[in-house]
Amino acid sequence: MGNFKKMIFGEKMPDRDDPKYQKQYEKDVESGRKFCKATGLDRLAARVQGFATRHSKLFLVIVFGFVIACFSLNIYHMVRAYRCTQQQTTESVSQRQERILLEQYRKSHKETTDNNGMDKEN
């Protein structure tokens, strides 16, 4: 029951200065640094930070432009999905099957009349 309660409510967020969690915190930080160094994320972050320092206005334009573009794309997809649901007519499965069978019947009936017409010409 105790584990279930922990899973639902979670644990108290440890403070990084708390001696009880100090070793775990240091271990997590060290493993994060190793991962960043191995993947090159530390160098990438340094370059991005350097660019942001040198060109602060351009960096802000790029970042906020990206955020606005993502927001606009989300709004576009939401409107498109809303319109799609509004334009669809609701029909039951039996009505859909009846419509498809009628279309197939008309198509095959048209083909047979076209073939009969050709036979008469030859």
PAVEXKE-751230 format. One record per residue (C-alpha): x, y, z. Coordinates in steps of 0.05 Angstrom, whole numbers, padded with zeros to 5 digits, always signed. Layout:
XYZ/...
//
This chain:
+00000+00000+00000/+00058+00047+00015/+00088+00040-00055/+00020+00052-00087/+00012+00116-00046/+00081+00138-00068/+00063+00124-00140/+00000+00165-00137/+00022+00223-00093/+00096+00221-00107/+00152+00235-00059/+00171+00301-00027/+00217+00338-00074/+00287+00333-00044/+00327+00396-00032/+00396+00393-00064/+00428+00416+00001/+00393+00362+00042/+00448+00314+00067/+00400+00255+00058/+00399+00266-00017/+00468+00299-00027/+00501+00236-00055/+00444+00222-00103/+00443+00294-00127/+00518+00295-00140/+00513+00228-00176/+00457+00254-00220/+00494+00318-00236/+00558+00280-00253/+00521+00231-00298/+00487+00289-00333/+00554+00323-00345/+00584+00258-00373/+00525+00250-00420/+00530+00322-00445/+00605+00315-00456/+00597+00248-00493/+00542+00275-00539/+00572+00344-00550/+00513+00380-00520/+00559+00420-00475/+00595+00450-00535/+00530+00464-00571/+00501+00499-00510/+00564+00541-00504/+00560+00562-00577/+00486+00579-00571/+00499+00619-00508/+00557+00655-00542/+00513+00672-00602/+00458+00697-00555/+00507+00741-00518/+00536+00771-00582/+00470+00780-00619/+00417+00786-00564/+00362+00819-00607/+00371+00770-00664/+00370+00712-00616/+00305+00736-00585/+00274+00746-00654/+00294+00675-00673/+00268+00644-00607/+00202+00682-00606/+00193+00672-00680/+00199+00598-00669/+00149+00600-00612/+00100+00641-00652/+00107+00594-00712/+00094+00533-00669/+00034+00567-00637/+00006+00587-00705/+00016+00516-00732/-00022+00488-00672/-00080+00538-00683/-00081+00520-00757/-00086+00445-00742/-00140+00457-00689/-00182+00497-00738/-00172+00445-00792/-00193+00389-00746/-00254+00429-00722/-00276+00443-00794/-00267+00371-00813/-00313+00348-00757/-00364+00401-00775/-00367+00384-00849/-00375+00309-00841/-00446+00285-00849/-00466+00231-00801/-00494+00169-00832/-00503+00100-00804/-00464+00040-00828/-00524+00011-00864/-00536+00077-00900/-00463+00079-00922/-00466+00007-00947/-00531+00022-00984/-00500+00083-01017/-00437+00044-01038/-00478-00014-01066/-00522+00034-01105/-00460+00069-01134/-00431+00001-01154/-00497-00020-01185/-00502+00044-01225/-00430+00037-01248/-00438-00035-01270/-00506-00020-01302/-00474+00038-01341/-00417-00008-01365/-00466-00061-01389/-00507-00010-01428/-00444+00019-01458/-00422-00051-01479/-00490-00066-01509/-00487-00002-01548/-00419-00020-01576/-00443-00089-01596/-00499-00059-01637/-00451-00014-01675/-00405-00072-01695/
//
